[in-house]
Amino acid sequence: MVGLGRVVLTRREHVMMLEAFDKGLLATTLRYPYEVRDQAAYFEDIPVIKLPDEMKQLAFHIVDTKATHFEPAKFEDHYEASLVELLKAKQAGRALKPAREEPRQDRVINLMDALRASIKTEAKKPAAASTASRRPAKGKAAR
């Protein structure tokens, strides 16, 4: 069972759901019906493609090998770090540089292109340092 209420965030009223969570309450803002859009309009340009089972298995394999536990400490809020750096520069009286634009990368739509790119990046990883001791001597001919 949850409780519903109203809260004002950024000068706008929102509906909020309150539920018991651990030793406190968890508040979740809810959307009004006009804010929830039908997803069909966003995905109508993407064609329906029947993928071979082999491609699906390859995709599942890649996802399984890359899956790991989420560690929030590994991520950094780049916006906040840049903002703090900007504020410190202003406090120090240094001249501010205009922000540079990052080159925009296009989204990959084709799953096969994404899978091939993923495999190529895995193949380019350097060998471990211990492999040098297992390599044959230079003087021996390879067959």
N, C-alpha and C positions, 0 to 999 in steps of 0.2 A: 504494500500500500504506500502511496506517495501523497504528498501534499502539493497543491498548486498555489502560486502566489504571483504577485507582480513586483517588478523591480525596475528602477530607472537606471540605465547604463548609457553613457554618452548621450545624454539629453533625450533618450527615447525609452518608452515603456516596453518591457519584455515580459512574457509569461515565463515563469520559472517553476521547475519541478524540484521539490525537496524530498530526499529519501535518507533513511538511516544508512550510515556508512562507517564501519569500524567504530570509533568512539565519538563520532560527530555526525554531521549532516553533509550530504553531497547535493549541491545545487547545480541543476542543468537548465540552461536556457532553451526554450522551445521556440519553434518557428510558427508564425501565423500561416494559415493556408495559402495566402497569396505569395508568400516567400518560397514555398515549395514548388519547384518547377518540374514539369514532366521531362524525364531524361531522354525521351525519344527525339526531341528536337536537337539535342547535342550530339547524338550518335547516328543520325540519319544518313550522313555522308559516308559512313564506314560500311563497306560492302560485307555481306555475309559470305564467309569463305569456309568451305569444308576442308579442314586440315587432316592430313594423314596421321594415323596413330603414332607413327615413328616421330613426327615433328612434335606431337604433344608429349611423348615420353622424353624427348630431348629437352623440351622446355621444363618439364617437371624435374628432370635430373639437375638442370642448371639452378633452378630455384632451391631445390633441396641442398645442393652443395654450398650455396651462398647463404642459406638461412643460419641465423645465429640469435642469441638473446639480445634484446634491446638494452643498450647501455647509454642512458641520457648524458652521462658525463663526457662521452666521446664527441658530443655535438656542441657547437658554439653558436651563440646568437650574434651573427655577424653585424646585424643592424645595430644592436645595442653597443657592441664593441666600437663600431665606427662612430656612433653618436658620442660615446664617452671620450674617444680620441679627439673628436671635433671640439667638444666642450673644453677639454684640457688645453687645446691649442688656442682657443679663443681667450681662455683665462690667462694664458701666458702672453697674449698679445701678438702671437704669430700671424702672418698673413695666411689666409685660407686658400687652398687650391680648389678649383671647381671639380666636381665629381666626374670621373671618367666613365664612359659607357662601356659595358662589357659587350663583346660580340654575341649576338643572339644565336643560339643553336636551335635548329629546327627539330621538331619532335619526330621520332622514328615511328612510322605507322606500320611498316611491314615487319611482321614478327620474325621472318626468316633473316632479314638484314640485321635485326637486333641480336639474334642468336649467333649468327656468323661473327659479328663484331665482338660478342662476348667470348667466343671460342678463340678468336685471334688474340685478344688481350691475355687470355690464360696461357696461350702458347708462347708469348713473348716474355714471360716471367723468367728472371735469371735463375740459374741452377743454384742449388744450395752449396755452401762452401765445402762441405764434406765430400762432394762428388769428385773432387780432384784426386783424392787418394784411390778411387776405384777406377780411374781411367788407365788404359794401357800406356806403356812407355812410348815415347815418340819414335824410337828406333825400330819398333816392330811394325810390320806391314799389316794393314787391315784388309780383311777378305770380305 
